[in-house]
């Protein structure tokens, strides 16, 4: 999770909050050795409290359940706090990771989460109720999750923007 100089990553401890997990993708990985093929599984998992905290993790193991468990433990170590404003995101934001590009746009109340696959899991876990999202480039779930997290890390809430500009919060939206 990269961040600009303006937006420090806001880390959160998993012990303080109750988290819900979502399995994004499971892939069977094959390793060919002298003795034959060895199968294992890689699972990418997103955890969040649906109130602005989210994290993702990757787990690898010989069994699917073990891979998912490892993914959940990894996700709990990488939690971040996300700026949510009135059930949506405060401003338009792009995120990029590898070949994946994502675009997040704020939406009016009642719109819902207009996003597909891996992006939907991340946005619902963080607690965003209304957002328009578009995934461009690679649809690889690992890269889409990381690009979405990149975009969410860069979000700034209206109070932060107002404080940086020395203006009132209402003036942030009015110009």
Buried (B, 14 or more C-beta within 10 A) or exposed (E): BEEEEEBEEBEBEBEEBEBEBBBBBBEEEEEEEEEEEEEBBBBBBBBBBBEBBBBBBBBBBEEBEBBBBBBBBBBBEBBBBBBBBEBBBBBEBBBBBEEBBBBBBBBEEEBEBBBEBBBBBBBBBBBBBBBBBBBBBBEBBBBBBBBBBBBBBBBBBBEBBBEEEEEEEEEBEEE
